[in-house]
């Protein structure tokens, strides 16, 4: 019960007010002792904790599922486009693992030499600047109200952005659904901040921090390819090495980033990859939206349960409706 109360957004804002200002922000023992904690009867506390705890468990399960789904997509990306596992398997006379015969047939059974090293036969190496649009032009008039995303709302893991708000267009990166946002400034890049844009309405343009690099793959690569590339350690290291500027304000240099080489498969392989990862991306987005709905419901229920405005049977009915 105490955990549910202290982590409620309104209470967190109240607590944070104690450590506002000063060079060393901290909550003291005296602050903690001054907190006012509403205490309904113990049985009510237990029932509230049980009800909200069950919601937390469902939210945690959704997030764990999403972590697993993303790990699957990342592993597939690395296997196909970095390690070339299906090609190596066929070269050695083995059947590629984890795919149908029809999908395996799309891969060559040998490599060929190129200026950048071996590449699957029929594929090619291409600089990022040719394979992707980097900061493509997007139309959004200054002063227009549009979905806005700040750097704080970009995750360090997972592709789903948080806290998208409507704001008058000022100065910043502009993006469409299907774009990938990569933090270009230290320490956000090193911390792993990246997101896939899938939260806009059809035909809608969003905007955000000036410190985003916007990436969008060109055909035949599927849109989610760019997000998965941004999670690839070797790419992130290359992006970090491309940074320049004064200490603490270093940024990616787009021309340097554009030199990163990626393996471009045949159209049929790119299409097959998209058909596999697009449903994964959509499932992750759906789970994220459901987790947000449950979190909002949890935060709405707590004060009403404490005050007695809502009884537990009514709260349980709302939870069942939300999770149906």
C-alpha positions in Angstrom: 0.0 0.0 0.0 2.8 2.4 0.9 4.6 1.7 -2.3 1.5 2.3 -4.4 0.9 5.6 -2.6 4.5 6.9 -2.8 4.9 6.1 -6.5 1.6 7.8 -7.5 2.4 10.7 -9.9 0.8 13.3 -7.7 2.6 12.2 -4.7 5.9 12.0 -6.6 5.4 15.6 -7.6 4.8 16.5 -4.0 7.9 14.7 -2.9 10.1 16.3 -5.6 9.1 19.7 -4.3 11.1 19.0 -1.2 14.4 18.8 -3.1 13.9 21.7 -5.5 16.7 24.1 -5.9 20.3 24.0 -4.6 23.3 22.3 -6.0 22.8 19.1 -4.0 19.2 18.0 -4.4 18.2 15.4 -1.9 15.3 14.4 0.4 16.3 14.5 4.0 15.2 12.3 6.9 13.3 15.3 8.2 11.5 15.6 4.9 10.4 12.0 4.9 9.2 12.2 8.5 7.0 15.2 7.5 5.2 13.3 4.7 1.5 12.9 5.3 0.3 9.4 4.5 -3.5 8.6 4.4 -4.2 5.4 6.3 -7.5 3.8 5.7 -8.3 0.6 7.9 -5.6 -2.1 7.5 -8.0 -4.4 5.7 -8.7 -1.7 3.2 -5.0 -1.1 2.7 -4.4 -4.8 2.1 -7.2 -5.0 -0.5 -6.0 -1.8 -2.3 -2.5 -3.3 -2.4 -3.7 -6.6 -3.7 -5.9 -4.9 -6.4 -3.2 -2.4 -7.6 -0.5 -5.1 -7.2 -2.4 -7.3 -9.7 -2.4 -4.3 -12.1 1.3 -3.8 -11.7 1.9 -7.5 -12.4 0.0 -7.2 -15.7 2.0 -4.1 -16.6 5.3 -5.9 -15.8 4.3 -8.9 -17.9 3.5 -6.7 -20.9 6.9 -5.0 -20.6 8.7 -8.3 -20.2 6.9 -9.6 -23.3 8.0 -6.6 -25.2 11.6 -7.0 -24.2 11.5 -10.6 -25.4 9.8 -9.6 -28.7 12.4 -6.9 -29.3 15.3 -9.3 -28.5 13.9 -11.7 -31.2 13.8 -8.9 -33.8 17.3 -7.8 -32.9 18.6 -11.3 -33.1 17.0 -11.9 -36.5 18.4 -8.6 -37.8 22.0 -9.5 -36.7 21.7 -13.1 -38.0 20.5 -12.1 -41.5 22.3 -8.8 -42.1 25.4 -8.9 -40.0 26.5 -12.5 -39.4 24.8 -13.8 -42.6 23.9 -17.0 -40.8 21.5 -18.4 -43.4 24.1 -18.0 -46.2 26.8 -19.6 -44.1 24.5 -22.5 -43.3 23.7 -23.1 -47.0 27.3 -22.8 -47.9 28.1 -25.6 -45.5 25.3 -27.7 -46.8 23.1 -27.2 -43.7 19.5 -26.0 -43.6 19.2 -22.4 -42.1 17.7 -22.6 -38.7 14.4 -21.0 -37.6 12.9 -20.4 -41.0 10.7 -22.2 -43.6 12.1 -23.8 -46.7 10.5 -21.0 -48.8 12.4 -18.3 -46.8 15.6 -20.3 -46.8 15.4 -20.5 -50.6 15.6 -16.7 -50.8 19.2 -16.7 -49.6 22.3 -17.5 -51.7 24.6 -20.3 -50.8 27.9 -18.4 -51.3 29.7 -15.1 -50.9 31.4 -12.8 -53.3 34.3 -10.4 -52.9 33.7 -6.7 -52.8 35.8 -3.6 -51.9 34.4 -3.8 -48.4 34.9 -7.5 -48.0 32.7 -10.6 -48.5 29.0 -10.1 -49.1 26.3 -12.7 -49.9 26.1 -13.3 -53.7 23.7 -10.9 -55.2 23.8 -8.5 -52.3 26.0 -5.4 -52.0 27.5 -3.1 -49.4 26.1 0.5 -49.4 26.9 3.6 -47.4 24.1 4.6 -45.0 23.7 7.9 -46.9 22.7 6.0 -50.0 20.6 3.3 -48.3 18.7 5.7 -46.0 17.2 9.1 -46.0 19.0 11.1 -43.3 17.0 14.0 -41.9 14.5 13.9 -44.8 12.4 16.9 -45.4 9.0 17.0 -43.6 6.4 19.7 -43.9 5.1 21.4 -40.8 4.3 25.1 -40.6 5.8 27.1 -37.7 3.1 27.8 -35.1 1.0 24.7 -36.2 -0.2 22.5 -33.3 1.3 19.0 -33.7 2.5 16.0 -31.7 5.8 16.9 -29.9 8.4 14.5 -28.5 11.2 15.7 -26.3 14.5 13.9 -25.6 13.4 12.9 -22.1 10.6 10.8 -23.7 13.0 8.8 -25.9 13.7 5.3 -24.4 17.1 3.8 -23.8 15.7 0.4 -24.5 12.6 -0.6 -26.5 11.2 1.4 -29.5 8.2 3.0 -27.9 8.3 6.7 -27.1 6.6 8.1 -24.0 4.7 11.3 -23.2 3.8 12.6 -26.7 2.1 16.0 -26.3 0.5 18.5 -28.6 2.6 21.7 -28.9 2.9 24.6 -31.2 5.6 24.0 -33.8 8.8 25.8 -33.1 12.3 24.6 -34.1 13.1 20.9 -34.2 13.3 17.7 -36.1 10.2 16.7 -38.0 9.1 13.1 -38.6 6.5 10.7 -40.0 5.3 7.2 -38.9 8.0 4.8 -40.0 10.9 7.1 -39.2 13.5 6.2 -36.6 14.8 8.8 -34.1 18.4 8.6 -32.9 19.8 10.9 -30.2 22.8 12.7 -31.7 24.2 14.4 -28.6 26.2 13.1 -25.7 25.3 11.5 -23.3 22.0 10.6 -24.8 23.5 8.7 -27.7 25.8 6.7 -25.4 22.8 5.9 -23.1 21.0 4.3 -26.1 18.2 6.7 -26.7 16.4 5.7 -29.9 12.7 5.3 -30.9 10.6 4.1 -33.8 7.8 6.5 -34.8 4.5 4.6 -34.8 2.3 6.9 -32.6 1.1 9.4 -35.2 -2.2 9.4 -37.0 -2.3 8.6 -40.7 -0.8 11.5 -42.7 0.2 13.3 -39.5 3.6 15.0 -39.0 5.3 15.1 -35.6 8.2 17.2 -34.3 10.6 17.1 -31.5 14.1 17.9 -30.2 16.7 19.5 -32.4 19.0 16.8 -31.1 17.3 14.0 -33.1 18.8 12.4 -36.2 15.8 11.2 -38.3 16.5 8.0 -40.3 14.3 6.3 -42.9 15.4 3.3 -45.0 14.9 3.4 -48.8 13.3 0.6 -50.7 13.7 -2.4 -50.5 14.5 -2.1 -46.8 11.5 -2.1 -44.4 11.1 0.9 -42.1 11.9 -1.1 -38.9 15.3 -1.9 -40.3 16.6 1.6 -39.2 15.5 1.1 -35.6 17.1 -2.3 -35.4 20.3 -0.9 -36.9 20.3 1.8 -34.2 20.3 -0.9 -31.5 23.2 -2.7 -33.1 26.3 -2.2 -30.9 28.7 -1.9 -33.8 26.6 0.9 -35.4 26.2 2.7 -32.1 29.9 2.6 -31.6 30.5 4.0 -35.1 28.0 6.8 -34.3 29.7 7.6 -31.1 33.1 7.7 -32.8 31.6 10.2 -35.4 30.8 12.7 -32.7 32.7 16.0 -32.5 32.4 19.2 -30.5 33.4 20.6 -27.1 33.4 18.3 -24.1 29.9 17.6 -22.9 28.3 18.9 -26.1 29.5 16.5 -28.7 27.2 15.6 -31.5 27.0 13.1 -34.4 28.3 14.4 -37.6 25.8 13.4 -40.3 28.3 13.2 -43.1 30.5 10.8 -41.0 27.5 8.7 -40.0 26.5 8.5 -43.6 29.7 6.5 -44.4 28.6 3.6 -42.3 28.3 0.6 -44.6 25.3 -1.8 -44.5 24.6 -5.0 -46.4 21.7 -4.5 -48.8 19.9 -7.8 -49.6 17.9 -8.7 -52.6 14.3 -7.4 -52.7 12.9 -10.8 -51.8 15.0 -11.1 -48.6 14.2 -7.5 -47.6 10.5 -8.2 -48.2 10.6 -11.4 -46.2 12.3 -9.6 -43.3 9.7 -6.9 -43.3 6.9 -9.5 -43.2 8.5 -11.1 -40.1 9.4 -8.0 -38.1 6.4 -5.7 -38.9 4.0 -7.9 -36.8 6.5 -8.0 -34.0 6.8 -4.2 -34.0 3.0 -3.9 -34.1 2.6 -6.3 -31.2 5.1 -4.3 -29.1 3.3 -1.1 -29.9 -0.1 -2.7 -28.9 1.4 -4.1 -25.6 2.9 -0.7 -24.8 -0.4 1.1 -25.4 -2.2 -1.5 -23.1 0.5 -1.0 -20.4 0.0 2.8 -20.6 -3.8 2.3 -20.3 -3.4 0.1 -17.2 -0.9 2.5 -15.6 -3.3 5.4 -16.1 -6.1 3.3 -14.6 -4.0 2.4 -11.6 -3.1 6.0 -10.9 -6.8 7.0 -11.3 -8.0 4.3 -8.9 -5.7 4.8 -6.0 -7.0 8.2 -4.7 -10.6 7.2 -5.3 -10.1 3.9 -3.3 -8.4 5.7 -0.5 -11.1 8.3 -0.2 -13.9 5.7 -0.4 -15.3 7.3 -3.6 -14.9 3.9 -5.3 -15.4 0.5 -3.8 -13.1 -2.5 -4.6 -15.8 -4.4 -6.5 -16.3 -1.4 -8.7 -12.5 -1.0 -9.2 -12.1 -4.7 -10.1 -14.9 -4.4 -12.7 -13.0 -1.4 -14.3 -9.8 -3.5 -14.3 -11.6 -6.4 -16.0 -13.1 -4.1 -18.6 -9.6 -2.6 -19.3 -7.9 -5.9 -19.6 -10.6 -7.7 -21.6 
